[in-house]
Amino acid sequence: MRNCVVEDIGWCSPDVGWVRLNTDGTVKGGINVGCGGVLRGGHGE
């Protein structure tokens, strides 16, 4: 069984007129890959 750490993180909005892009990706065994992202403006939209 692997040890696991759960950590709460917050989101800080960008300045007005800017957007923030959060991305993540994974590779398993060099064959299965995945990626995704979230783009948000200064009001969380």
N, CA, C and O of each residue as an XYZ file, in Angstrom:
180
protein
N       0.847     -1.180      0.000
C       0.000      0.000      0.000
C       0.893      1.244      0.000
O       1.827      1.348      0.795
N       0.598      2.170     -0.889
C       1.379      3.404     -0.965
C       0.876      4.425      0.036
O      -0.313      4.485      0.349
N       1.809      5.225      0.531
C       1.420      6.347      1.390
C       0.888      7.466      0.511
O       1.366      7.672     -0.604
N      -0.082      8.171      1.009
C      -0.736      9.225      0.246
C      -0.861     10.461      1.129
O      -1.191     10.360      2.311
N      -0.595     11.621      0.549
C      -0.736     12.885      1.272
C      -1.808     13.703      0.563
O      -1.723     13.935     -0.643
N      -2.807     14.135      1.306
C      -3.862     14.988      0.769
C      -3.591     16.405      1.234
O      -3.393     16.649      2.424
N      -3.581     17.333      0.297
C      -3.266     18.724      0.630
C      -4.283     19.640     -0.045
O      -4.477     19.567     -1.258
N      -4.929     20.496      0.732
C      -5.851     21.486      0.179
C      -5.043     22.648     -0.375
O      -4.125     23.144      0.278
N      -5.387     23.078     -1.578
C      -4.727     24.232     -2.171
C      -5.786     25.235     -2.588
O      -6.938     24.866     -2.814
N      -5.417     26.464     -2.689
C      -6.352     27.507     -3.080
C      -6.053     28.015     -4.474
O      -5.020     27.697     -5.062
N      -6.963     28.798     -4.987
C      -6.794     29.401     -6.297
C      -6.768     30.905     -6.123
O      -7.652     31.473     -5.482
N      -5.772     31.549     -6.680
C      -5.657     33.013     -6.643
C      -6.013     33.548     -8.019
O      -5.411     33.164     -9.022
N      -6.989     34.432     -8.060
C      -7.411     34.975     -9.354
C      -6.327     35.874     -9.937
O      -5.576     36.509     -9.196
N      -6.247     35.926    -11.275
C      -5.282     36.824    -11.912
C      -5.785     38.262    -11.849
O      -6.947     38.510    -11.526
N      -4.915     39.190    -12.157
C      -5.306     40.598    -12.221
C      -6.362     40.792    -13.310
O      -6.444     39.996    -14.245
N      -7.162     41.838    -13.190
C      -8.191     42.158    -14.181
C      -7.531     42.319    -15.550
O      -6.501     42.980    -15.681
N      -8.132     41.714    -16.552
C      -7.580     41.771    -17.906
C      -6.657     40.612    -18.236
O      -6.215     40.483    -19.378
N      -6.358     39.768    -17.259
C      -5.496     38.603    -17.456
C      -6.307     37.336    -17.244
O      -7.393     37.374    -16.667
N      -5.774     36.211    -17.714
C      -6.362     34.895    -17.460
C      -5.288     34.006    -16.858
O      -4.093     34.267    -17.000
N      -5.731     32.950    -16.182
C      -4.804     31.980    -15.591
C      -5.107     30.615    -16.191
O      -6.265     30.202    -16.261
N      -4.054     29.911    -16.627
C      -4.188     28.578    -17.208
C      -3.511     27.575    -16.288
O      -2.306     27.661    -16.047
N      -4.287     26.621    -15.770
C      -3.755     25.532    -14.952
C      -3.789     24.267    -15.802
O      -4.821     23.936    -16.385
N      -2.657     23.557    -15.872
C      -2.572     22.348    -16.685
C      -1.999     21.197    -15.879
O      -1.362     21.394    -14.844
N      -2.239     19.997    -16.373
C      -1.677     18.798    -15.762
C      -1.603     17.726    -16.837
O      -2.363     17.748    -17.806
N      -0.689     16.798    -16.660
C      -0.555     15.709    -17.619
C      -0.003     14.471    -16.941
O       0.538     14.539    -15.837
N      -0.145     13.341    -17.611
C       0.346     12.084    -17.067
C       0.765     11.149    -18.199
O       0.224     11.200    -19.304
N       1.734     10.300    -17.897
C       2.180      9.256    -18.820
C       2.302      7.980    -18.019
O       2.872      7.978    -16.928
N       1.765      6.884    -18.559
C       1.867      5.598    -17.875
C       2.455      4.578    -18.841
O       1.833      4.213    -19.839
N       3.659      4.129    -18.526
C       4.292      3.109    -19.346
C       4.680      3.561    -20.739
O       4.941      2.721    -21.600
N       4.724      4.844    -20.987
C       5.113      5.357    -22.293
C       4.055      5.167    -23.372
O       4.282      5.536    -24.524
N       2.901      4.597    -23.021
C       1.858      4.328    -24.015
C       0.606      5.158    -23.731
O       0.109      5.864    -24.609
N       0.108      5.071    -22.519
C      -1.107      5.796    -22.136
C      -0.738      7.195    -21.666
O       0.040      7.354    -20.725
N      -1.292      8.200    -22.315
C      -1.011      9.582    -21.940
C      -2.321     10.342    -21.787
O      -3.339      9.967    -22.369
N      -2.288     11.400    -21.008
C      -3.458     12.249    -20.845
C      -3.032     13.636    -20.414
O      -1.986     13.810    -19.788
N      -3.849     14.624    -20.753
C      -3.566     15.985    -20.322
C      -4.883     16.755    -20.261
O      -5.889     16.340    -20.836
N      -4.857     17.862    -19.565
C      -6.041     18.694    -19.454
C      -5.674     20.057    -18.917
O      -4.549     20.277    -18.469
N      -6.620     20.966    -18.963
C      -6.357     22.301    -18.473
C      -7.638     23.046    -18.148
O      -8.723     22.685    -18.603
N      -7.489     24.095    -17.350
C      -8.592     24.970    -16.979
C      -8.114     26.402    -17.178
O      -7.062     26.790    -16.670
N      -8.886     27.177    -17.914
C      -8.574     28.577    -18.184
C      -9.620     29.424    -17.479
O     -10.817     29.253    -17.713
N      -9.179     30.347    -16.609
C     -10.114     31.186    -15.841
C      -9.707     32.650    -15.923
O      -8.528     32.992    -16.010
N     -10.729     33.501    -15.891
C     -10.500     34.930    -15.848
C     -10.451     35.435    -14.414
O     -10.492     34.645    -13.471
N     -10.364     36.734    -14.252
C     -10.221     37.356    -12.945
C     -11.389     37.168    -11.995
O     -11.235     37.345    -10.787
N     -12.565     36.809    -12.524
C     -13.740     36.576    -11.684
C     -14.067     35.090    -11.572
O     -15.152     34.736    -11.111
N     -13.152     34.217    -11.984
C     -13.354     32.777    -11.905
C     -14.167     32.201    -13.043
O     -14.481     31.010    -13.034
N     -14.520     33.028    -14.034
C     -15.333     32.538    -15.149
C     -14.500     31.764    -16.150
O     -15.029     31.282    -17.152
